[in-house]
Amino acid sequence: MTVDRFEVGIVSGDAGVVDFLAAVFELERRAPSETPAGTLHRLDSPGAVIKVMVPGDPPKRGDSEPFLTVTGIRYLSMYVSDLDGVLERCRNRGGAVLLEPFEFEPGSSIAIINDPDGNTIEVVSSS
């Protein structure tokens, strides 16, 4: 068996995270889909689709534990060609830079950000 496609789903209380992800990572939006559960937004990224579900009934906020202190799927990794631009757009759109860029290995830098809902995103840039 092989994987034909990979999609990541995020649940949010409103479409603000859609706006944030689209602007910060310069992703293409698809038309939203109305479902019985709420509105499903899709953002196209090379090699993946990021889905944001905004339920009709507002969801509760997730735990506030730092992402490395509990088990489970805790962060996304986004590979970018413009790390400085991503961090600037993140700050300008209500996100937070948790860890400034550092060289992970020669030619590769990593930063950690949070979106406005508190989701953690590892941002990786290779030169």
C-alpha positions as CSV (number, residue, x, y, z in Angstrom):
1,M,0.0,0.0,0.0
2,T,1.2,3.5,-0.8
3,V,0.0,6.9,0.3
4,D,-1.5,8.8,-2.7
5,R,-2.0,12.1,-0.9
6,F,-1.5,13.6,2.6
7,E,-3.7,16.2,4.2
8,V,-3.5,17.8,7.6
9,G,-6.6,19.0,9.4
10,I,-6.8,21.8,12.0
11,V,-9.9,22.7,14.0
12,S,-10.4,26.4,14.7
13,G,-13.1,28.7,16.2
14,D,-13.1,31.0,13.2
15,A,-11.5,31.5,9.8
16,G,-8.7,33.7,11.3
17,V,-6.3,30.8,11.2
18,V,-7.1,30.3,7.5
19,D,-6.3,33.9,6.8
20,F,-3.1,33.6,8.9
21,L,-1.8,30.4,7.2
22,A,-2.7,31.7,3.7
23,A,-0.9,35.0,4.3
24,V,2.2,33.8,6.2
25,F,2.9,30.8,4.0
26,E,1.5,32.3,0.8
27,L,-0.8,29.4,0.2
28,E,-3.5,29.2,-2.4
29,R,-7.1,29.0,-1.0
30,R,-9.7,26.7,-2.4
31,A,-13.4,27.6,-2.2
32,P,-14.7,26.7,1.3
33,S,-17.1,23.8,1.6
34,E,-20.2,23.8,3.8
35,T,-20.7,20.5,5.7
36,P,-23.2,19.5,8.3
37,A,-20.5,20.0,10.9
38,G,-19.3,23.4,9.8
39,T,-17.2,25.1,7.1
40,L,-14.2,23.3,5.7
41,H,-11.4,25.5,4.3
42,R,-8.6,24.1,2.2
43,L,-5.2,25.6,1.5
44,D,-2.9,24.2,-1.2
45,S,0.7,23.7,-0.5
46,P,3.2,21.9,-2.6
47,G,2.9,18.2,-1.7
48,A,0.1,18.7,0.8
49,V,-3.3,20.2,1.6
50,I,-3.9,22.0,4.9
51,K,-7.6,21.8,5.9
52,V,-9.1,24.1,8.5
53,M,-12.5,23.0,9.9
54,V,-14.5,25.8,11.5
55,P,-17.4,23.9,13.3
56,G,-20.8,25.4,13.5
57,D,-20.6,25.0,17.3
58,P,-17.5,26.8,18.5
59,P,-14.8,24.3,19.8
60,K,-13.1,24.5,23.1
61,R,-9.5,25.7,23.2
62,G,-6.9,22.9,23.4
63,D,-4.5,22.5,26.2
64,S,-2.0,25.2,26.9
65,E,0.9,22.9,27.6
66,P,4.1,23.6,25.7
67,F,4.2,21.4,22.6
68,L,7.1,19.2,23.7
69,T,5.5,18.3,27.1
70,V,2.7,16.0,26.0
71,T,2.3,13.2,23.5
72,G,0.4,13.2,20.3
73,I,0.6,15.1,17.0
74,R,1.8,18.5,18.3
75,Y,3.2,20.4,15.4
76,L,3.4,20.9,11.6
77,S,6.7,21.2,9.7
78,M,6.6,23.7,6.8
79,Y,9.6,23.9,4.5
80,V,10.0,27.4,3.1
81,S,12.4,29.4,0.8
82,D,11.8,32.7,2.7
83,L,12.2,32.1,6.4
84,D,12.7,35.8,7.3
85,G,9.5,36.7,5.3
86,V,7.5,34.0,7.0
87,L,8.6,35.2,10.5
88,E,7.8,38.8,9.6
89,R,4.4,37.9,8.2
90,C,3.7,35.7,11.3
91,R,4.4,38.6,13.7
92,N,2.3,41.0,11.5
93,R,-0.7,38.6,11.4
94,G,-1.1,37.9,15.1
95,G,1.2,34.9,15.4
96,A,4.2,34.5,17.7
97,V,7.8,33.4,17.1
98,L,8.6,31.0,19.9
99,L,12.1,30.1,18.8
100,E,14.2,32.4,16.6
101,P,16.0,30.8,13.7
102,F,19.0,28.6,14.5
103,E,21.2,26.5,12.3
104,F,20.0,22.9,12.7
105,E,22.7,21.5,10.4
106,P,24.9,23.1,7.8
107,G,22.7,25.0,5.3
108,S,19.5,24.3,7.3
109,S,17.7,26.8,9.7
110,I,14.7,26.2,11.9
111,A,12.4,28.5,13.7
112,I,9.2,27.7,15.8
113,I,6.1,29.8,15.5
114,N,2.5,29.7,16.9
115,D,-0.5,30.7,14.9
116,P,-3.2,32.8,16.6
117,D,-4.9,29.6,17.9
118,G,-1.7,28.5,19.5
119,N,-0.9,25.7,17.0
120,T,2.9,25.1,16.8
121,I,4.6,25.2,13.4
122,E,8.2,24.3,12.8
123,V,9.5,26.4,9.9
124,V,12.5,25.0,8.1
125,S,14.6,26.7,5.5
126,S,17.5,25.1,3.5
127,S,19.9,27.3,1.6
